[in-house]
Amino acid sequence: MGAVLRSLLWCSFCSLIRGTPLLLYANRRDLRLVDAAQGRGNATVVVSGLEDAAAVDYVYAQGLIYWSDVSEEAIKRTGFNRSGGAGAAQTVVVSGLHSPDGLACDWLGLKLYWTDSETNRIEVAELDGSLRKVLFWQDLDQPRAIALDPARGYMYWTDWGEIPKIERAGMDGASRSVIVDSGIYWPNGLTLDYSEQKLYWADAKYSVIHRSSLDGTGREVVVKGSLPHPFALTLSEDTLFWTDWNTHSIHSCHKGTGEDRREVHTNIFSPMDIHVFSQNRQPLAATSPCMLKNGGCSHLCLLSPVKPFYQCACPTGVQLLDDHRTCREGATQLLLLARRTDLRRISLDTPDFTDIVLKAEDIRHAIAIDYDPVEGLVYWTDDEVRAIRRRAWTAPTGSWW
């Protein structure tokens, strides 16, 4: 792993010298890095031995690469050392997902955002997966790609369900609005041009790549036709890149005119998400409202498009107190649920009613469950092992075992 990541960083340096970008993409069974200038050959494998890697992103300044694995129903990460040191092992940061199709890293607020097309939720957590919070759980059908604009405090996502659309909202979950809902069918890829304030998306049904202003107005066609099945998009300077499921390739063109089209990289096993791998794609602001003492928040500090440009938030199921900064110690009302092979809790304090798996191993066939608040113990029956089991319950905010 160390040699691979040293190669990765050297390639990144060389690409900056030449002015050509380095592309990081998910290939289902691995993550790869390819030089856009010399991409027709083999790419460098960054992480191998994966089950079904779908989405990928990174936090360049923190030296972290993240990816979602649909088969393992989890989000994982690994490290890269910019001084050329060895990489860290793979770590699961978020588990218990169903179909995490979209993933995006907030490099300013240091948060992780993702979509789940099975539970129809959009969630956020710290970069280590802690303090997980459901942002949206209503009026979502098949959310897929997600993109962030931390400098302006906005998030964007595509939904290819029965009513296909592109939406945006504050990264704190406020100010949600539909910005594109016509002439759209299978919106897959999504990316942002931060310097020119443009939104790009690919539609696999209509074989077209569109762009618009960040509010969805001023829509124009960039590429039309001869796009068999575009999936994910990314951008560097004046060049737009995308993966295609049918051609098993990465393609590029001029971001404004659609001209100068070329096939960048071919013979890919199963091209999924893609990003330009560069610090230039994650510009660092002089200050961020969440950098200084976490914005005064006891838990989550989420960026916002409106003053004071951040909001304090709590993990799923926990209420924010009247000071708008401090979270309660935990849920005051909740349900415990036995579901054969796992135990779950549902907070009744917040309206999303998200079920969260409790950490209890070797459950064969749970039938009944109850809680002793005096001793702080949870009891459950297991029909297969013919036993009553118990476990201590500790409840700091956002964690339950």
N, C-alpha and C positions, 0 to 999 in steps of 0.2 A: 504493500500500500504506500509506503514511504517513497519508493522510487517512482511510482505512478504519479503521486501528487507533486513531487519535485518536477517531473516532466510537465505536468499540468501548469505549474506556475511559470516555468521557463517558456512554455508555449504562449502563455498569456503575455509575458514580457515581450517576446518576439512579435506577437501580433500587434501590440501597441506601437512598436517601432515601425512596422510596415504599414500601420493604419488599417489593417484588416482584423475583423473581430474573431474571437474564439466562441464557438457555439457549444453550449451544454445541453444535451437532450436525453430524454428517457427512452429506453429501447425495450421496455417491458422486463426483460431479464437482466438488464444492466443499465448503468448511466455511462454516457460517453461524451467525449470532448473532441471537437473537430475544428481545425483551422479553416475558416471560410475561403482562404486563398488557395489552399491545397487540399480541399476536402474530398476529392473524388476517390482517394485511397482509403485505407483503413483509419478508423478513429481510435483514440486512446480510451481504453476502458477505465473509468474512474472508480466505479463500484460494480462488482460482479455478483453473480449468484442470487439474483433477485427473483421473486415469483411473478409479479405483475406490476412493475413500476409504471405509473400513469402520469403523474404530475411531478414537476421538479422546480425548485427555486433555490436561492442562496442568499446569505448575508455576507457580502464580500469583506466588509471591515471586521466582522467577527470571525471570519474563517470557517463558515458553516455552510454545508450543502444539505438541503432537505428534499425528501421525495415521499410520495404517497404510494402505497402498495395495496391495490384493490383486493388481491387474493388474501393477503395477511390482514386486511382491514385495519391498517395502521399507517401512521406517518413516522418516518425514520430520519435520522440525520447522521452525518459524519463530518469530520473536521479536515481542513486543509491548512497547513502551516505556510504562511507567505514567506518565511525565511528558508523554506526548503526542508523542514523537518518532517518526521513521519506523521501520517494521518491517524486519526483516532478510529476506534472501532465503530461499527454500526450501532446506533442506539435507538430504541423505540421511544418516541416522545409523546405520541398520542395513540391510544389503542381503543378497541371497542367501536370502531367505525364500521360502516357498511359498504359504501361505494364512494370513497374520497377522490372524486374526479378532478377537482381544482385545488390549487395550492398557491399561496402568495406570501412572501415575507415582507414585513414592514421593517426596513432597515434603519429608520429614524426612531420609531417608538419601540423597536425590538419586540415585535409581536408576530405571531403566526396566524394566518387566516386560511380557511379551507371551506370547500363546498362538499356536500354529500348528497348525491342524486338519489339515494335509496331512502334516507330519512327526510330528504328535502329540507335540509338545514344549512345555514352558514354560521360557522363558529370562529372564535378567536381564542388564543391562549398565549401565555408567555412563550419565549423561544424554547424553553425546556419542557413545554407541554402542560405546565401547571396553571392553575386559575382559569381553567377552561370555561368559556361562556358561550351560550347560544345567542347569536345576534338576531337571526331571522329564522322563523319556522312556519310562517303563514304565507300564502300566495306564492309558493314555490312549487314547481312541478319537476323539472329536471335541470337543476342548476349545474353548470359545468365550469367553464373558465372563469377565473377571477384575477383582477389586476388592481394594483394599489397605486395611489398618487399621494404619498405621505406628506410632501411639501404643501399640498393643498388640502389634505385631510379627507380625500374621497376614496371610495372603493367602487369598483365596477364588476359586474358579472353577467354572464349569458345564461339564458334558460331556454332549452330546446323542447319544452313540454308541449302540451296541447295549445297553449297560447304562447308562442315563442316571443322572446323579447330580450332586450338588454336593459339592465337597471343600474342605477348608481345610488349611493347613500354615503353619509359620513362614516368614517371608519369607527365611529362610536355607535353606529347603528341608527342614528337619527337622519332626518331629511331624506328619506327614501323616495325615489321617483323612477318611473319608467321613462327611458329616454329614446328607445327605438322599439317600435312594435308593429311596423308595417314593412312589407317587402322583405320579410325575414322568415326563415323556416328552420334550418339546422345551424344556429350560430355556435360554432365550435371555438375557434381561436379568438383571442382577445389580447391586444397589447396597446400601450400608450406611447405617444411621442411627447415627452415632457417639455422639450424646448419649443415646439410649435403648438403645443396644447391640442393634440389631435388624438382621436380614438380610432383604432383599426380593429376590424373583425372579419372573420372568414365564415361563409355560409356554404356548407357542404352540399346542400340540396340544390341551390341555385348556381353553384360553381362560380362564386364571385367573392372578391375581397373588397370591402367598403371601408371608407373612412369618413369621419365627421368631426365637428367640434366636440369638446368634452361634454356638452349638454345634449348631444345628439342632433343638433341642427347642422345645416350646411353639408349635407351628405353627398358623397361623390364616389364613383366607381374607380378603383385602382386597377384591379385585374378582373377580367371576365372571360369565361370560356377556357377550355383546356386546363381546367382545374378538377381532376377526377374526384378527389376527396380531401380537401385541405383540412387540417386539424388544428395545429397550434401555430401561433405567430410570435415573432419577436422583431426587434428593430435596432439598428445601429447606424447613427449618423443619417445618411440618405438612403440606406438600403433596408428593405423589408425581407425577412426570411420566414419560411413556413415549412411545416412537415406535411407530407401527403401519404395517406394510408394506402392508396391504390398503387402509386408508383414506388413506394418504399424509399422515398428520397426526401432531401431537403432542397428547396428551391429559393430563389431570390429575385428581386426586381427593384427598380427605383421606387421609393416610397410614394412619390407624388404622381408620376406619370405611368407607372407600371411597365416602363420600358426596361431594356437591358436585362431581360429575363435569362436566367441560366440555372442549370442543375448543379447545385453546390456539392452534394454528397449523395451517393447511391448505395444500393444493395444493403439497405438497413432492414433488420429483421422485422421490427414493428415500431415505426417512429411515432412517438407520442408528444409530450410537451417539449418545448424548446425555449432557451433563453440565451441572449448574448451574455457571455461571462466576462464582466468587466466592472471595475469600480465606476466607470463613466455612466453605467446604467443605474447606479445607486448613488446619486450626488448627495453629499453630506451637508446639511445646513449648518450654519454657525451655531445655532441653538435650536433645541426642540423643547416644547413646554413640559414634556415628560422626563427630560434628562435631569432636571434639578429636583432632587428629593422626590422623584416619582410623581411630580406635580402635586405633592401633598396628599396623594391618594394612599389609602391603606392597602389596596390591592391593585387592580388593573387601572392603568392610565392609558386611555385610548385617544388618538388624535381625532380632531374634529375640524370641519370647514368653517365653523363660526366661532366667534370670540367666546371664551379665552383660548380657543383652538385646541382644547382637549376636554375630556369628561372622565370623571372617575367612575368605575364600574366594578361589579362584584361577580364572583364565579356563579355559574348557573345554579339557581335555586336559592340564592342568598340575597337579601334585600340591602339596599343602600340606605343609610340613616339620613336623617333630615339635614345633616351638615353637608350632604352631597360629596363627601370625601371618604367616609368610614363605612365599612361593611359590618353587618351583624356577625356574631361569632359563628352562626350557622343557621340552618332552617329552623323555624319554630313549629311548623306543621309539615309532616311528611307521611308518605306511604311506604311500607316495605313490601316487596313483592318477591315471591319464590317462583322461578321460571325453570323448573326441571334441573338444568345444569348450571344455573347461576342465580344469584340474589341481586336485587336491584332496589334502589331508593328513588322516590319521586317527591320532590319538594312541592308543597302546595302554596308556598309563599310567593312564587312568581308564575306568570301566566303561561309559560311555555310547557310546563309539566314534563320536562325532559327526564327520561329514565337513565340512571347511571349505574353501571355494574359495580358491585362492591367486591373488594378483594378477598375472596374466599376460595381456596383451592380444593380440588378433588370432590366436587359436588356431583353426585351420580344421578339422583332423582329427588330433588327437593320438593316437598309437599306443602309443609306449613312453616310459618315464620312468625316470630314475635320478638319483642324488645323489652328488656328490663332497664328502665331509666335510672333506677337507684344504683344498681351495680354496674351499669354501663355495659351490658352484655346483650348480644343478639343470639337467639336460639333458633334452630331450624331442624326439621325432621328430614331424614333421607331414607326413602322407601327401599332403595336398592341395597344399601349396606345395613338397613334395619337399625338405625341409630338416631339419637338426638344429639346434635352437635351445638357448640356455642363458640363465640369469638368475642373478644373485647372490642368495644366500640369507642373510638376516639374521634372527636369531631372538631378539629380546627377548621376554620373557614375554608371551604372548597375541597376538603379531604375527609373521607369518612371511614377509613380503616388504617 
